[in-house]
Amino acid sequence: MSKKIYLKVKPRSSQSKVEKVSDNIFHVWVKAAPEKGRANKEVVQVLADYFGVSKTNVHILKGETTRMKLVEIG
């Protein structure tokens, strides 16, 4: 079973964390800068830890280059 969620990513934060706003909307803070895909890699890692899945089960569907993303988990 897969789940699609919307993210608002906040790069260059002092800590990495996930905050649930509603059923399918989350805010994600990451330490990495949005350069050369570093922030996206950290987003995938943070979400994998949060949902208890492998990084290979987290896919960015839309928003590779923006702060608003659509992600599939599972």
N, CA, C and O atoms as a Tripos MOL2 file, in Angstrom:
@<TRIPOS>MOLECULE
protein
  296   295    74     0     0
PROTEIN
NO_CHARGES

@<TRIPOS>ATOM
      1 N           0.8370   -1.1810    0.0000 N.3       1 MET1
      2 CA          0.0000    0.0000    0.0000 C.3       1 MET1
      3 C           0.8840    1.2470    0.0000 C.2       1 MET1
      4 O           1.7400    1.4040    0.8710 O.2       1 MET1
      5 N           0.6810    2.1110   -0.9520 N.am      2 SER2
      6 CA          1.4730    3.3360   -0.9960 C.3       2 SER2
      7 C           0.6160    4.5220   -0.5830 C.2       2 SER2
      8 O          -0.6110    4.4970   -0.6760 O.2       2 SER2
      9 N           1.2930    5.5480   -0.1300 N.am      3 LYS3
     10 CA          0.6160    6.7500    0.3430 C.3       3 LYS3
     11 C           1.2860    7.9500   -0.3110 C.2       3 LYS3
     12 O           2.5140    8.0420   -0.3410 O.2       3 LYS3
     13 N           0.4850    8.8660   -0.8340 N.am      4 LYS4
     14 CA          1.0260   10.0900   -1.4170 C.3       4 LYS4
     15 C           0.8290   11.2250   -0.4290 C.2       4 LYS4
     16 O          -0.2580   11.4140    0.1170 O.2       4 LYS4
     17 N           1.9060   11.9820   -0.2090 N.am      5 ILE5
     18 CA          1.8490   13.0980    0.7280 C.3       5 ILE5
     19 C           2.4460   14.3420    0.0820 C.2       5 ILE5
     20 O           3.2610   14.2600   -0.8370 O.2       5 ILE5
     21 N           2.0280   15.4750    0.5790 N.am      6 TYR6
     22 CA          2.5610   16.7600    0.1330 C.3       6 TYR6
     23 C           3.5040   17.2780    1.2050 C.2       6 TYR6
     24 O           3.2360   17.1560    2.4010 O.2       6 TYR6
     25 N           4.6180   17.8620    0.7590 N.am      7 LEU7
     26 CA          5.6220   18.3770    1.6840 C.3       7 LEU7
     27 C           5.9010   19.8410    1.4190 C.2       7 LEU7
     28 O           5.8470   20.3050    0.2800 O.2       7 LEU7
     29 N           6.1980   20.5540    2.4780 N.am      8 LYS8
     30 CA          6.8270   21.8600    2.3640 C.3       8 LYS8
     31 C           8.1860   21.6880    3.0310 C.2       8 LYS8
     32 O           8.2700   21.4510    4.2360 O.2       8 LYS8
     33 N           9.2380   21.8070    2.2450 N.am      9 VAL9
     34 CA         10.5910   21.5490    2.7260 C.3       9 VAL9
     35 C          11.2570   22.8610    3.1120 C.2       9 VAL9
     36 O          11.1520   23.8630    2.4040 O.2       9 VAL9
     37 N          11.9420   22.8330    4.2460 N.am     10 LYS10
     38 CA         12.6580   24.0090    4.7270 C.3      10 LYS10
     39 C          14.1380   23.6480    4.8750 C.2      10 LYS10
     40 O          14.5500   23.1340    5.9140 O.2      10 LYS10
     41 N          14.9410   23.9180    3.8290 N.am     11 PRO11
     42 CA         16.3660   23.5680    3.8670 C.3      11 PRO11
     43 C          17.1610   24.5200    4.7550 C.2      11 PRO11
     44 O          16.6640   25.5590    5.1890 O.2      11 PRO11
     45 N          18.4050   24.1360    5.0110 N.am     12 ARG12
     46 CA         19.3390   24.9250    5.8260 C.3      12 ARG12
     47 C          18.8000   25.1960    7.2270 C.2      12 ARG12
     48 O          18.9740   26.2900    7.7640 O.2      12 ARG12
     49 N          18.1510   24.2030    7.8120 N.am     13 SER13
     50 CA         17.6260   24.3240    9.1680 C.3      13 SER13
     51 C          18.6770   23.8530   10.1630 C.2      13 SER13
     52 O          19.6540   23.2020    9.7940 O.2      13 SER13
     53 N          18.4630   24.1900   11.4220 N.am     14 SER14
     54 CA         19.4160   23.7880   12.4500 C.3      14 SER14
     55 C          19.2600   22.3150   12.8200 C.2      14 SER14
     56 O          20.1710   21.7180   13.3940 O.2      14 SER14
     57 N          18.1070   21.7280   12.4920 N.am     15 GLN15
     58 CA         17.8810   20.3140   12.7780 C.3      15 GLN15
     59 C          17.0180   19.6980   11.6840 C.2      15 GLN15
     60 O          16.3420   20.4010   10.9330 O.2      15 GLN15
     61 N          17.0550   18.3770   11.6090 N.am     16 SER16
     62 CA         16.2150   17.6580   10.6500 C.3      16 SER16
     63 C          15.0210   17.0930   11.4030 C.2      16 SER16
     64 O          15.1840   16.3790   12.3920 O.2      16 SER16
     65 N          13.8000   17.4190   10.9250 N.am     17 LYS17
     66 CA         12.6090   16.9040   11.5970 C.3      17 LYS17
     67 C          11.4190   16.9280   10.6490 C.2      17 LYS17
     68 O          11.4540   17.5650    9.5960 O.2      17 LYS17
     69 N          10.3610   16.2190   11.0450 N.am     18 VAL18
     70 CA          9.1200   16.1370   10.2780 C.3      18 VAL18
     71 C           7.9760   16.5510   11.1950 C.2      18 VAL18
     72 O           7.9130   16.1380   12.3520 O.2      18 VAL18
     73 N           7.0760   17.3690   10.6630 N.am     19 GLU19
     74 CA          5.8910   17.7790   11.4200 C.3      19 GLU19
     75 C           4.6570   17.4990   10.5710 C.2      19 GLU19
     76 O           4.5620   17.9450    9.4270 O.2      19 GLU19
     77 N           3.7130   16.7570   11.1420 N.am     20 LYS20
     78 CA          2.4750   16.4410   10.4270 C.3      20 LYS20
     79 C           1.5080   17.6090   10.5890 C.2      20 LYS20
     80 O           1.1900   18.0090   11.7080 O.2      20 LYS20
     81 N           1.0420   18.1540    9.4630 N.am     21 VAL21
     82 CA          0.1070   19.2750    9.4720 C.3      21 VAL21
     83 C          -1.3250   18.7500    9.3590 C.2      21 VAL21
     84 O          -2.2160   19.2080   10.0740 O.2      21 VAL21
     85 N          -1.5410   17.7930    8.4630 N.am     22 SER22
     86 CA         -2.8350   17.1250    8.3200 C.3      22 SER22
     87 C          -2.5830   15.7170    7.7920 C.2      22 SER22
     88 O          -1.4400   15.2630    7.7520 O.2      22 SER22
     89 N          -3.6450   15.0260    7.3870 N.am     23 ASP23
     90 CA         -3.5130   13.6300    6.9460 C.3      23 ASP23
     91 C          -2.4170   13.4020    5.9150 C.2      23 ASP23
     92 O          -1.6450   12.4500    6.0260 O.2      23 ASP23
     93 N          -2.3470   14.2710    4.9150 N.am     24 ASN24
     94 CA         -1.3680   14.0460    3.8500 C.3      24 ASN24
     95 C          -0.4910   15.2690    3.5850 C.2      24 ASN24
     96 O           0.0760   15.3970    2.5000 O.2      24 ASN24
     97 N          -0.3740   16.1610    4.5550 N.am     25 ILE25
     98 CA          0.4820   17.3460    4.4200 C.3      25 ILE25
     99 C           1.4790   17.3720    5.5760 C.2      25 ILE25
    100 O           1.1050   17.2690    6.7440 O.2      25 ILE25
    101 N           2.7560   17.5110    5.2220 N.am     26 PHE26
    102 CA          3.8280   17.5160    6.2110 C.3      26 PHE26
    103 C           4.7770   18.6720    5.9410 C.2      26 PHE26
    104 O           4.9540   19.0870    4.7950 O.2      26 PHE26
    105 N           5.3870   19.1890    7.0000 N.am     27 HIS27
    106 CA          6.5020   20.1210    6.8800 C.3      27 HIS27
    107 C           7.7530   19.3350    7.2370 C.2      27 HIS27
    108 O           7.7650   18.5790    8.2080 O.2      27 HIS27
    109 N           8.8070   19.5180    6.4440 N.am     28 VAL28
    110 CA         10.0610   18.8010    6.6720 C.3      28 VAL28
    111 C          11.1980   19.8070    6.7250 C.2      28 VAL28
    112 O          11.3870   20.5940    5.7970 O.2      28 VAL28
    113 N          11.9520   19.7800    7.8120 N.am     29 TRP29
    114 CA         13.1370   20.6180    7.9510 C.3      29 TRP29
    115 C          14.3560   19.7310    7.7290 C.2      29 TRP29
    116 O          14.4340   18.6300    8.2740 O.2      29 TRP29
    117 N          15.3080   20.2090    6.9270 N.am     30 VAL30
    118 CA         16.5550   19.4730    6.6940 C.3      30 VAL30
    119 C          17.7400   20.4240    6.8390 C.2      30 VAL30
    120 O          17.6350   21.6200    6.5650 O.2      30 VAL30
    121 N          18.8540   19.8730    7.2700 N.am     31 LYS31
    122 CA         20.0720   20.6730    7.4590 C.3      31 LYS31
    123 C          20.7480   21.0160    6.1400 C.2      31 LYS31
    124 O          21.3910   22.0590    6.0240 O.2      31 LYS31
    125 N          20.6080   20.1580    5.1590 N.am     32 ALA32
    126 CA         21.3130   20.3150    3.8840 C.3      32 ALA32
    127 C          20.8270   21.5340    3.1060 C.2      32 ALA32
    128 O          19.6710   21.9460    3.2030 O.2      32 ALA32
    129 N          21.7470   22.0890    2.3360 N.am     33 ALA33
    130 CA         21.4110   23.1990    1.4390 C.3      33 ALA33
    131 C          20.7890   22.6340    0.1650 C.2      33 ALA33
    132 O          21.0870   21.5040   -0.2220 O.2      33 ALA33
    133 N          19.9320   23.4090   -0.4870 N.am     34 PRO34
    134 CA         19.3050   22.9260   -1.7220 C.3      34 PRO34
    135 C          20.2330   23.0540   -2.9260 C.2      34 PRO34
    136 O          19.9340   23.7710   -3.8810 O.2      34 PRO34
    137 N          21.3460   22.3590   -2.8680 N.am     35 GLU35
    138 CA         22.3510   22.4020   -3.9270 C.3      35 GLU35
    139 C          22.7310   20.9820   -4.3160 C.2      35 GLU35
    140 O          23.0010   20.1440   -3.4550 O.2      35 GLU35
    141 N          22.7510   20.7180   -5.6120 N.am     36 LYS36
    142 CA         23.1820   19.4230   -6.1550 C.3      36 LYS36
    143 C          22.3880   18.2490   -5.5810 C.2      36 LYS36
    144 O          22.9220   17.1490   -5.4430 O.2      36 LYS36
    145 N          21.1200   18.4750   -5.2470 N.am     37 GLY37
    146 CA         20.2570   17.4020   -4.7630 C.3      37 GLY37
    147 C          20.4800   16.9780   -3.3250 C.2      37 GLY37
    148 O          19.8860   16.0000   -2.8730 O.2      37 GLY37
    149 N          21.3270   17.6980   -2.5950 N.am     38 ARG38
    150 CA         21.6350   17.3060   -1.2140 C.3      38 ARG38
    151 C          20.4020   17.3560   -0.3170 C.2      38 ARG38
    152 O          20.1730   16.4430    0.4760 O.2      38 ARG38
    153 N          19.6100   18.4140   -0.4390 N.am     39 ALA39
    154 CA         18.4100   18.5380    0.3970 C.3      39 ALA39
    155 C          17.4090   17.4340    0.0630 C.2      39 ALA39
    156 O          16.7910   16.8730    0.9680 O.2      39 ALA39
    157 N          17.2410   17.1150   -1.2110 N.am     40 ASN40
    158 CA         16.3180   16.0410   -1.5970 C.3      40 ASN40
    159 C          16.7550   14.7020   -1.0200 C.2      40 ASN40
    160 O          15.9170   13.9270   -0.5590 O.2      40 ASN40
    161 N          18.0470   14.4210   -1.0370 N.am     41 LYS41
    162 CA         18.5540   13.1730   -0.4600 C.3      41 LYS41
    163 C          18.2590   13.1130    1.0330 C.2      41 LYS41
    164 O          17.8840   12.0660    1.5600 O.2      41 LYS41
    165 N          18.4350   14.2500    1.7100 N.am     42 GLU42
    166 CA         18.1550   14.2700    3.1450 C.3      42 GLU42
    167 C          16.6520   14.1540    3.4100 C.2      42 GLU42
    168 O          16.2450   13.5140    4.3800 O.2      42 GLU42
    169 N          15.8320   14.7610    2.5670 N.am     43 VAL43
    170 CA         14.3730   14.6270    2.7020 C.3      43 VAL43
    171 C          13.9830   13.1530    2.6220 C.2      43 VAL43
    172 O          13.1970   12.6730    3.4390 O.2      43 VAL43
    173 N          14.5230   12.4410    1.6500 N.am     44 VAL44
    174 CA         14.2240   11.0130    1.4890 C.3      44 VAL44
    175 C          14.6450   10.2440    2.7380 C.2      44 VAL44
    176 O          13.8950    9.3940    3.2170 O.2      44 VAL44
    177 N          15.8290   10.5290    3.2710 N.am     45 GLN45
    178 CA         16.3220    9.8350    4.4650 C.3      45 GLN45
    179 C          15.4500   10.1360    5.6820 C.2      45 GLN45
    180 O          15.0890    9.2260    6.4290 O.2      45 GLN45
    181 N          15.1130   11.4000    5.8830 N.am     46 VAL46
    182 CA         14.3060   11.8070    7.0390 C.3      46 VAL46
    183 C          12.9150   11.1730    6.9680 C.2      46 VAL46
    184 O          12.3990   10.6940    7.9780 O.2      46 VAL46
    185 N          12.3100   11.1680    5.7830 N.am     47 LEU47
    186 CA         10.9840   10.5610    5.6330 C.3      47 LEU47
    187 C          11.0370    9.0440    5.8250 C.2      47 LEU47
    188 O          10.1330    8.4650    6.4290 O.2      47 LEU47
    189 N          12.0780    8.4060    5.3210 N.am     48 ALA48
    190 CA         12.2250    6.9580    5.5030 C.3      48 ALA48
    191 C          12.3030    6.6230    6.9920 C.2      48 ALA48
    192 O          11.6750    5.6660    7.4460 O.2      48 ALA48
    193 N          13.0640    7.3980    7.7460 N.am     49 ASP49
    194 CA         13.1630    7.1880    9.1930 C.3      49 ASP49
    195 C          11.8190    7.4380    9.8750 C.2      49 ASP49
    196 O          11.4110    6.6650   10.7420 O.2      49 ASP49
    197 N          11.1380    8.4990    9.4920 N.am     50 TYR50
    198 CA          9.8650    8.8850   10.1050 C.3      50 TYR50
    199 C           8.7950    7.8140    9.8890 C.2      50 TYR50
    200 O           8.0650    7.4680   10.8180 O.2      50 TYR50
    201 N           8.7020    7.2920    8.6700 N.am     51 PHE51
    202 CA          7.6690    6.3050    8.3470 C.3      51 PHE51
    203 C           8.1290    4.8620    8.5680 C.2      51 PHE51
    204 O           7.3330    3.9340    8.4240 O.2      51 PHE51
    205 N           9.3930    4.6650    8.9130 N.am     52 GLY52
    206 CA          9.9080    3.3260    9.1820 C.3      52 GLY52
    207 C           9.9920    2.4460    7.9470 C.2      52 GLY52
    208 O           9.7040    1.2500    8.0010 O.2      52 GLY52
    209 N          10.3920    3.0510    6.8310 N.am     53 VAL53
    210 CA         10.5460    2.3060    5.5770 C.3      53 VAL53
    211 C          11.9650    2.5100    5.0460 C.2      53 VAL53
    212 O          12.7180    3.3460    5.5470 O.2      53 VAL53
    213 N          12.3090    1.7410    4.0360 N.am     54 SER54
    214 CA         13.6050    1.8860    3.3790 C.3      54 SER54
    215 C          13.6130    3.1400    2.5040 C.2      54 SER54
    216 O          12.5630    3.5780    2.0330 O.2      54 SER54
    217 N          14.7860    3.7090    2.2880 N.am     55 LYS55
    218 CA         14.9040    4.8780    1.4040 C.3      55 LYS55
    219 C          14.4210    4.5630   -0.0070 C.2      55 LYS55
    220 O          13.9560    5.4570   -0.7150 O.2      55 LYS55
    221 N          14.5250    3.3160   -0.4170 N.am     56 THR56
    222 CA         14.0810    2.9430   -1.7620 C.3      56 THR56
    223 C          12.5600    2.9820   -1.8970 C.2      56 THR56
    224 O          12.0370    2.9250   -3.0100 O.2      56 THR56
    225 N          11.8510    3.0760   -0.7840 N.am     57 ASN57
    226 CA         10.3870    3.1530   -0.7980 C.3      57 ASN57
    227 C           9.8770    4.5840   -0.7050 C.2      57 ASN57
    228 O           8.6760    4.8000   -0.5400 O.2      57 ASN57
    229 N          10.7620    5.5550   -0.8070 N.am     58 VAL58
    230 CA         10.3820    6.9720   -0.7740 C.3      58 VAL58
    231 C          10.7420    7.5740   -2.1270 C.2      58 VAL58
    232 O          11.9080    7.5770   -2.5220 O.2      58 VAL58
    233 N           9.7370    8.0840   -2.8370 N.am     59 HIS59
    234 CA          9.9460    8.6130   -4.1890 C.3      59 HIS59
    235 C           9.3810   10.0200   -4.3020 C.2      59 HIS59
    236 O           8.2200   10.2540   -3.9660 O.2      59 HIS59
    237 N          10.1950   10.9550   -4.7710 N.am     60 ILE60
    238 CA          9.7180   12.3090   -5.0400 C.3      60 ILE60
    239 C           9.0700   12.2890   -6.4230 C.2      60 ILE60
    240 O           9.7500   12.0880   -7.4290 O.2      60 ILE60
    241 N           7.7560   12.4970   -6.4660 N.am     61 LEU61
    242 CA          7.0150   12.4550   -7.7280 C.3      61 LEU61
    243 C           7.0250   13.8020   -8.4290 C.2      61 LEU61
    244 O           7.1600   13.8670   -9.6510 O.2      61 LEU61
    245 N           6.8830   14.8710   -7.6670 N.am     62 LYS62
    246 CA          6.8840   16.2300   -8.2200 C.3      62 LYS62
    247 C           7.6260   17.1440   -7.2630 C.2      62 LYS62
    248 O           7.5910   16.9560   -6.0470 O.2      62 LYS62
    249 N           8.3060   18.1470   -7.8370 N.am     63 GLY63
    250 CA          8.9450   19.1570   -7.0110 C.3      63 GLY63
    251 C          10.4120   18.9370   -6.7360 C.2      63 GLY63
    252 O          10.9130   19.3660   -5.6960 O.2      63 GLY63
    253 N          11.1140   18.2830   -7.6360 N.am     64 GLU64
    254 CA         12.5550   18.0470   -7.4480 C.3      64 GLU64
    255 C          13.3220   19.3450   -7.1920 C.2      64 GLU64
    256 O          14.3030   19.3480   -6.4490 O.2      64 GLU64
    257 N          12.8830   20.4400   -7.8010 N.am     65 THR65
    258 CA         13.6300   21.7000   -7.6930 C.3      65 THR65
    259 C          12.8630   22.7770   -6.9330 C.2      65 THR65
    260 O          13.2400   23.9470   -6.9830 O.2      65 THR65
    261 N          11.7960   22.4040   -6.2310 N.am     66 THR66
    262 CA         11.0340   23.3890   -5.4620 C.3      66 THR66
    263 C          10.8840   22.9220   -4.0190 C.2      66 THR66
    264 O          11.1930   21.7760   -3.6920 O.2      66 THR66
    265 N          10.4130   23.8090   -3.1700 N.am     67 ARG67
    266 CA         10.2120   23.4560   -1.7630 C.3      67 ARG67
    267 C           8.9140   22.6960   -1.5290 C.2      67 ARG67
    268 O           8.7730   21.9980   -0.5250 O.2      67 ARG67
    269 N           7.9730   22.8290   -2.4460 N.am     68 MET68
    270 CA          6.7090   22.0880   -2.3570 C.3      68 MET68
    271 C           6.8680   20.7980   -3.1650 C.2      68 MET68
    272 O           7.2020   20.8440   -4.3490 O.2      68 MET68
    273 N           6.6320   19.6580   -2.5320 N.am     69 LYS69
    274 CA          6.8750   18.3750   -3.1900 C.3      69 LYS69
    275 C           5.6880   17.4340   -3.0030 C.2      69 LYS69
    276 O           4.9580   17.5150   -2.0160 O.2      69 LYS69
    277 N           5.5160   16.5480   -3.9690 N.am     70 LEU70
    278 CA          4.5860   15.4310   -3.8530 C.3      70 LEU70
    279 C           5.4460   14.1800   -3.7700 C.2      70 LEU70
    280 O           6.2650   13.9160   -4.6500 O.2      70 LEU70
    281 N           5.2520   13.4100   -2.6980 N.am     71 VAL71
    282 CA          6.1070   12.2560   -2.4270 C.3      71 VAL71
    283 C           5.2340   11.0200   -2.2390 C.2      71 VAL71
    284 O           4.1490   11.0860   -1.6630 O.2      71 VAL71
    285 N           5.7330    9.8950   -2.7380 N.am     72 GLU72
    286 CA          5.0530    8.6130   -2.5400 C.3      72 GLU72
    287 C           5.8540    7.7870   -1.5440 C.2      72 GLU72
    288 O           7.0630    7.6150   -1.6960 O.2      72 GLU72
    289 N           5.1660    7.2750   -0.5220 N.am     73 ILE73
    290 CA          5.7820    6.4340    0.5000 C.3      73 ILE73
    291 C           5.2270    5.0270    0.3280 C.2      73 ILE73
    292 O           4.0140    4.8300    0.2470 O.2      73 ILE73
    293 N           6.1360    4.0460    0.2740 N.am     74 GLY74
    294 CA          5.6600    2.6710    0.2170 C.3      74 GLY74
    295 C           5.8580    1.9770   -1.0250 C.2      74 GLY74
    296 O           5.4820    0.8120   -1.1480 O.2      74 GLY74
@<TRIPOS>BOND
     1     1     2 1
     2     2     3 1
     3     3     4 2
     4     3     5 am
     5     5     6 1
     6     6     7 1
     7     7     8 2
     8     7     9 am
     9     9    10 1
    10    10    11 1
    11    11    12 2
    12    11    13 am
    13    13    14 1
    14    14    15 1
    15    15    16 2
    16    15    17 am
    17    17    18 1
    18    18    19 1
    19    19    20 2
    20    19    21 am
    21    21    22 1
    22    22    23 1
    23    23    24 2
    24    23    25 am
    25    25    26 1
    26    26    27 1
    27    27    28 2
    28    27    29 am
    29    29    30 1
    30    30    31 1
    31    31    32 2
    32    31    33 am
    33    33    34 1
    34    34    35 1
    35    35    36 2
    36    35    37 am
    37    37    38 1
    38    38    39 1
    39    39    40 2
    40    39    41 am
    41    41    42 1
    42    42    43 1
    43    43    44 2
    44    43    45 am
    45    45    46 1
    46    46    47 1
    47    47    48 2
    48    47    49 am
    49    49    50 1
    50    50    51 1
    51    51    52 2
    52    51    53 am
    53    53    54 1
    54    54    55 1
    55    55    56 2
    56    55    57 am
    57    57    58 1
    58    58    59 1
    59    59    60 2
    60    59    61 am
    61    61    62 1
    62    62    63 1
    63    63    64 2
    64    63    65 am
    65    65    66 1
    66    66    67 1
    67    67    68 2
    68    67    69 am
    69    69    70 1
    70    70    71 1
    71    71    72 2
    72    71    73 am
    73    73    74 1
    74    74    75 1
    75    75    76 2
    76    75    77 am
    77    77    78 1
    78    78    79 1
    79    79    80 2
    80    79    81 am
    81    81    82 1
    82    82    83 1
    83    83    84 2
    84    83    85 am
    85    85    86 1
    86    86    87 1
    87    87    88 2
    88    87    89 am
    89    89    90 1
    90    90    91 1
    91    91    92 2
    92    91    93 am
    93    93    94 1
    94    94    95 1
    95    95    96 2
    96    95    97 am
    97    97    98 1
    98    98    99 1
    99    99   100 2
   100    99   101 am
   101   101   102 1
   102   102   103 1
   103   103   104 2
   104   103   105 am
   105   105   106 1
   106   106   107 1
   107   107   108 2
   108   107   109 am
   109   109   110 1
   110   110   111 1
   111   111   112 2
   112   111   113 am
   113   113   114 1
   114   114   115 1
   115   115   116 2
   116   115   117 am
   117   117   118 1
   118   118   119 1
   119   119   120 2
   120   119   121 am
   121   121   122 1
   122   122   123 1
   123   123   124 2
   124   123   125 am
   125   125   126 1
   126   126   127 1
   127   127   128 2
   128   127   129 am
   129   129   130 1
   130   130   131 1
   131   131   132 2
   132   131   133 am
   133   133   134 1
   134   134   135 1
   135   135   136 2
   136   135   137 am
   137   137   138 1
   138   138   139 1
   139   139   140 2
   140   139   141 am
   141   141   142 1
   142   142   143 1
   143   143   144 2
   144   143   145 am
   145   145   146 1
   146   146   147 1
   147   147   148 2
   148   147   149 am
   149   149   150 1
   150   150   151 1
   151   151   152 2
   152   151   153 am
   153   153   154 1
   154   154   155 1
   155   155   156 2
   156   155   157 am
   157   157   158 1
   158   158   159 1
   159   159   160 2
   160   159   161 am
   161   161   162 1
   162   162   163 1
   163   163   164 2
   164   163   165 am
   165   165   166 1
   166   166   167 1
   167   167   168 2
   168   167   169 am
   169   169   170 1
   170   170   171 1
   171   171   172 2
   172   171   173 am
   173   173   174 1
   174   174   175 1
   175   175   176 2
   176   175   177 am
   177   177   178 1
   178   178   179 1
   179   179   180 2
   180   179   181 am
   181   181   182 1
   182   182   183 1
   183   183   184 2
   184   183   185 am
   185   185   186 1
   186   186   187 1
   187   187   188 2
   188   187   189 am
   189   189   190 1
   190   190   191 1
   191   191   192 2
   192   191   193 am
   193   193   194 1
   194   194   195 1
   195   195   196 2
   196   195   197 am
   197   197   198 1
   198   198   199 1
   199   199   200 2
   200   199   201 am
   201   201   202 1
   202   202   203 1
   203   203   204 2
   204   203   205 am
   205   205   206 1
   206   206   207 1
   207   207   208 2
   208   207   209 am
   209   209   210 1
   210   210   211 1
   211   211   212 2
   212   211   213 am
   213   213   214 1
   214   214   215 1
   215   215   216 2
   216   215   217 am
   217   217   218 1
   218   218   219 1
   219   219   220 2
   220   219   221 am
   221   221   222 1
   222   222   223 1
   223   223   224 2
   224   223   225 am
   225   225   226 1
   226   226   227 1
   227   227   228 2
   228   227   229 am
   229   229   230 1
   230   230   231 1
   231   231   232 2
   232   231   233 am
   233   233   234 1
   234   234   235 1
   235   235   236 2
   236   235   237 am
   237   237   238 1
   238   238   239 1
   239   239   240 2
   240   239   241 am
   241   241   242 1
   242   242   243 1
   243   243   244 2
   244   243   245 am
   245   245   246 1
   246   246   247 1
   247   247   248 2
   248   247   249 am
   249   249   250 1
   250   250   251 1
   251   251   252 2
   252   251   253 am
   253   253   254 1
   254   254   255 1
   255   255   256 2
   256   255   257 am
   257   257   258 1
   258   258   259 1
   259   259   260 2
   260   259   261 am
   261   261   262 1
   262   262   263 1
   263   263   264 2
   264   263   265 am
   265   265   266 1
   266   266   267 1
   267   267   268 2
   268   267   269 am
   269   269   270 1
   270   270   271 1
   271   271   272 2
   272   271   273 am
   273   273   274 1
   274   274   275 1
   275   275   276 2
   276   275   277 am
   277   277   278 1
   278   278   279 1
   279   279   280 2
   280   279   281 am
   281   281   282 1
   282   282   283 1
   283   283   284 2
   284   283   285 am
   285   285   286 1
   286   286   287 1
   287   287   288 2
   288   287   289 am
   289   289   290 1
   290   290   291 1
   291   291   292 2
   292   291   293 am
   293   293   294 1
   294   294   295 1
   295   295   296 2
@<TRIPOS>SUBSTRUCTURE
     1 MET1         2 RESIDUE 1 A MET
     2 SER2         6 RESIDUE 1 A SER
     3 LYS3        10 RESIDUE 1 A LYS
     4 LYS4        14 RESIDUE 1 A LYS
     5 ILE5        18 RESIDUE 1 A ILE
     6 TYR6        22 RESIDUE 1 A TYR
     7 LEU7        26 RESIDUE 1 A LEU
     8 LYS8        30 RESIDUE 1 A LYS
     9 VAL9        34 RESIDUE 1 A VAL
    10 LYS10       38 RESIDUE 1 A LYS
    11 PRO11       42 RESIDUE 1 A PRO
    12 ARG12       46 RESIDUE 1 A ARG
    13 SER13       50 RESIDUE 1 A SER
    14 SER14       54 RESIDUE 1 A SER
    15 GLN15       58 RESIDUE 1 A GLN
    16 SER16       62 RESIDUE 1 A SER
    17 LYS17       66 RESIDUE 1 A LYS
    18 VAL18       70 RESIDUE 1 A VAL
    19 GLU19       74 RESIDUE 1 A GLU
    20 LYS20       78 RESIDUE 1 A LYS
    21 VAL21       82 RESIDUE 1 A VAL
    22 SER22       86 RESIDUE 1 A SER
    23 ASP23       90 RESIDUE 1 A ASP
    24 ASN24       94 RESIDUE 1 A ASN
    25 ILE25       98 RESIDUE 1 A ILE
    26 PHE26      102 RESIDUE 1 A PHE
    27 HIS27      106 RESIDUE 1 A HIS
    28 VAL28      110 RESIDUE 1 A VAL
    29 TRP29      114 RESIDUE 1 A TRP
    30 VAL30      118 RESIDUE 1 A VAL
    31 LYS31      122 RESIDUE 1 A LYS
    32 ALA32      126 RESIDUE 1 A ALA
    33 ALA33      130 RESIDUE 1 A ALA
    34 PRO34      134 RESIDUE 1 A PRO
    35 GLU35      138 RESIDUE 1 A GLU
    36 LYS36      142 RESIDUE 1 A LYS
    37 GLY37      146 RESIDUE 1 A GLY
    38 ARG38      150 RESIDUE 1 A ARG
    39 ALA39      154 RESIDUE 1 A ALA
    40 ASN40      158 RESIDUE 1 A ASN
    41 LYS41      162 RESIDUE 1 A LYS
    42 GLU42      166 RESIDUE 1 A GLU
    43 VAL43      170 RESIDUE 1 A VAL
    44 VAL44      174 RESIDUE 1 A VAL
    45 GLN45      178 RESIDUE 1 A GLN
    46 VAL46      182 RESIDUE 1 A VAL
    47 LEU47      186 RESIDUE 1 A LEU
    48 ALA48      190 RESIDUE 1 A ALA
    49 ASP49      194 RESIDUE 1 A ASP
    50 TYR50      198 RESIDUE 1 A TYR
    51 PHE51      202 RESIDUE 1 A PHE
    52 GLY52      206 RESIDUE 1 A GLY
    53 VAL53      210 RESIDUE 1 A VAL
    54 SER54      214 RESIDUE 1 A SER
    55 LYS55      218 RESIDUE 1 A LYS
    56 THR56      222 RESIDUE 1 A THR
    57 ASN57      226 RESIDUE 1 A ASN
    58 VAL58      230 RESIDUE 1 A VAL
    59 HIS59      234 RESIDUE 1 A HIS
    60 ILE60      238 RESIDUE 1 A ILE
    61 LEU61      242 RESIDUE 1 A LEU
    62 LYS62      246 RESIDUE 1 A LYS
    63 GLY63      250 RESIDUE 1 A GLY
    64 GLU64      254 RESIDUE 1 A GLU
    65 THR65      258 RESIDUE 1 A THR
    66 THR66      262 RESIDUE 1 A THR
    67 ARG67      266 RESIDUE 1 A ARG
    68 MET68      270 RESIDUE 1 A MET
    69 LYS69      274 RESIDUE 1 A LYS
    70 LEU70      278 RESIDUE 1 A LEU
    71 VAL71      282 RESIDUE 1 A VAL
    72 GLU72      286 RESIDUE 1 A GLU
    73 ILE73      290 RESIDUE 1 A ILE
    74 GLY74      294 RESIDUE 1 A GLY
